[in-house]
Amino acid sequence: MLSKYSYLLLKPDVFRDFLYPLIVKDLEEAGFDIVKHQSCQLNEKQVETIYKEYKEKEWFSELSDFLTKGQCLLLIVKQRDIKGDRPADKILDAIESINQFKGKVFQGGLRERYRLTKNRDRFFENRVHTPDSYQEFLDNLSSLLDSETLNDLRVREPELYKNLLRYKSEGKELKIYKR
């Protein structure tokens, strides 16, 4: 069942503010395993893929500059102990409401917990990007993975690897980038 997979893209300010270890700890306590992590510096094409619906917005170039000038971290996560058959795009709900897994009481989920002040633009206040659907997960992941990480997934997470290949066979392009 592939609904157990998703990714988080930790933005450059996560590193600046030394939040990476706290986010990983929260993920693990909430029932997620990090199956692969990849440090990356996004290029403009990757930013356009991830935020394609906002490409024409006046603030898009500022967002692109922010994301391409700093180090990001891609975390591919797998949810442990899923009960029942959940639709693939429900993984976002699980990440957003991380508190349900361990009975933690904090407002919202992971993105809310590490969000910057509410007065800033919503794309700059979120330090963690997550896809809104499983389709978006596949689109974005295919543009974010380098060939080494993809090969590693073939061994570590064959189910996810096969789904990425199936995605490609359906006429979608796996946009693997070179480091």
N, C-alpha and C positions, 0 to 999 in steps of 0.2 A: 504494500500500500504506500503510494508515493506522497500522500498528504502529510506524512510525517516530516518532510523536508522543506526547508526554506533557507533563506540567507538573510544576513544582516550586513549592511555596509556601514562600518563605523567611519565617520567623517573626520577630517583632519583635526578638529578641535578636541576630539576624544583623546588623541595623543598629547596635544598641548596641555590638557588638563589632567593627564594621567588617570583617565577613567577606564581604560581597557580592562585592567584586572577586576574592577568592580562589576563591570558589565558581564564578563565571562563568569564570574562567581554567581551572579544573579541568574544567568541562563542555566547554569548547571543545577542550581538549587531548584529552579522551576521545572526541571525535568527534560532539559535539552542536552544533547551531546554535541560537541563541536566536532564534526567529522573531518573538516578541513578548514584551514585558515590560509589566507594568502594576502600578503602585504602588496599594495599596488598604488601606483600613481595613475589616476585616471587621465585619459585623454579626452579631447572635446567630443569625439564620436561616441565614446562610452557614456559621457554625461548626457548627450542628446538621446541615446537609447534609453537610459534610465528615466529621464524626465521628458520624454518625447511630447507629451501632452502640453508641456509648458514652454516649448521651444520658442514660440512667438511672443512670449511675455517680455515686458520691458526690462525686467530684472534678471532674465535668464543669463545674460553674459556675466553678470556679477556672481551668480551661482556657479557658473562654469569655471570662472577664474578661481573661486574659492576651492572648488573640488579638484582642479587640475594642478594647483600650486602646492598642495600638501599631500602627505602620506595618508592613505586610507587603508582600512583592513576589511577584507571580505571574510565573513564567517559563514560557512555552510553548516547548518544545524539540522539535527534530526531529533524529533520529539520521542522521548521514551514513553512506554506504557500507555499508548493510545487505546482507549476503551471504545469498542465499536468501530464502525466504518464511517469515518469523517470525510466530507468532501475536501478535495485538495486545497481549495482556497480558504479553508478554515484555519490553516496554520497561522495566518496573520492574526486572527482572533486570539489564538493561543499566546502568541508573542505579546500582543497588545494587553492582554489581561493576565500577565504572568503570575499575578498574585493568587489566582485560583489553585495553582498546583501545590503550594506549600502553606496556604492560608495566610499569606502575608497581607498586611493591611496598609497598602499605600495606594494613593489615587492613580487610576489609569494603569498603564503597564510600563514596560521597559523604556519605551520612547518618552513617555510622560515623566518618568523618574529622572531621566538624564537630560531633559529638555532645558534649554536656556530660558531666560525671562520671557514671559508671555507678550511683552511689548514689541518684540522683534518680528520680522517677517517670518511666516510659518516655515519656510524652507531653510532658513538659517537658524531657527531655534531648535530644530530637530537634529540631534547629533547622530542619530541612528536611522538609516533608511531601510525599510522593508517593503517587499513587493505587495501589491494589493490583491493579487490573484495568482493561481498556479501558472497560468499562461504568462503573466508578467515575470514570474519567477524564472521560467524557462527562457524567455526573451532576454532578460537581463543577465542571467547567469551565463548564457552562451556568449555574451559580449564581454563578460568580466573575467572568464577563465583563461589562463594561459595553457599552453599545450602540456606542460609538466603537471599541472594540477589536474587537468582532464585525465591524463594517463594514470595518475595516482587514484582518482576516483574509480577508474575501471577495476582496480584491485580492492580498494577499501569499501566502496559503495557500488557494487555492480548493478543494483536495482536502479539507482539514480543515473548511472552511466548509460544503461540500456535505454532509459527513458529519454535522455538527451539525444542518443542516436536515433531513436524513433521519431523524435521531434524533427531531426534533420531529414529523415526519410520522408516525412510528410511535406517536404518542400520548404521547410524553414531552414534558414542558414545558421549554422553554428559559427559564430564570428570569433573564433579563437584568436587571441592576439599574441604576438611575440614579445618577449621581454627584451 
